[in-house]
Amino acid sequence: MLSRREGQVLQLIAEGKSIRPIATLLGIADKTAEHHREHIRRKLGVRTTAHLVRWAIRMELVVP
């Protein structure tokens, strides 16, 4: 479903990181990190970052 990189981005989003720190940690451009976030949202059918976090918690990617 999600690519390896999208999974990494989702994990970092679920940990509360914003786009710039995600990009820095992964060694990618801010725009690329944003692009990944948008792809994740579309693939999962969610509208907001909060929904992404909830999805990650449900899938046990992170513990609340």
C-alpha positions as CSV (number, residue, x, y, z in Angstrom):
1,M,0.0,0.0,0.0
2,L,2.5,2.7,1.1
3,S,6.0,2.8,-0.2
4,R,8.9,2.4,2.2
5,R,9.6,6.2,2.1
6,E,5.9,7.0,2.7
7,G,5.9,4.7,5.7
8,Q,8.9,6.6,7.1
9,V,7.2,9.9,6.5
10,L,4.0,8.6,8.1
11,Q,5.9,7.3,11.1
12,L,7.6,10.7,11.6
13,I,4.3,12.6,11.2
14,A,2.7,10.3,13.8
15,E,5.5,11.1,16.1
16,G,4.6,14.8,15.9
17,K,7.2,16.0,13.5
18,S,6.4,18.7,10.9
19,I,7.5,18.7,7.3
20,R,10.8,20.6,7.7
21,P,12.3,18.3,10.4
22,I,11.0,15.2,8.5
23,A,12.8,16.5,5.4
24,T,16.0,17.1,7.3
25,L,15.9,13.7,9.0
26,L,15.4,11.9,5.7
27,G,17.8,14.0,3.7
28,I,15.1,15.2,1.3
29,A,13.7,18.5,0.2
30,D,10.8,20.0,2.1
31,K,8.7,19.9,-1.1
32,T,9.5,16.2,-1.4
33,A,8.4,15.5,2.2
34,E,5.2,17.5,1.5
35,H,4.6,15.5,-1.7
36,H,4.9,12.2,0.3
37,R,2.5,13.4,2.9
38,E,-0.1,14.3,0.2
39,H,0.4,10.9,-1.5
40,I,-0.2,9.2,1.9
41,R,-3.3,11.2,2.5
42,R,-4.7,10.3,-0.9
43,K,-3.8,6.6,-0.6
44,L,-5.4,6.3,2.8
45,G,-8.4,8.5,2.0
46,V,-7.9,11.0,4.8
47,R,-8.2,14.7,4.7
48,T,-6.0,16.0,7.6
49,T,-2.7,15.3,9.3
50,A,-4.7,14.5,12.5
51,H,-6.5,11.8,10.6
52,L,-3.1,10.4,9.5
53,V,-2.0,10.3,13.1
54,R,-5.2,8.5,14.1
55,W,-4.7,6.0,11.3
56,A,-1.1,5.4,12.4
57,I,-2.2,4.8,16.0
58,R,-4.9,2.4,14.8
59,M,-2.3,0.5,12.8
60,E,0.0,0.5,15.9
61,L,2.8,2.4,14.1
62,V,2.9,4.6,17.2
63,V,1.6,4.3,20.8
64,P,-0.5,7.2,22.0
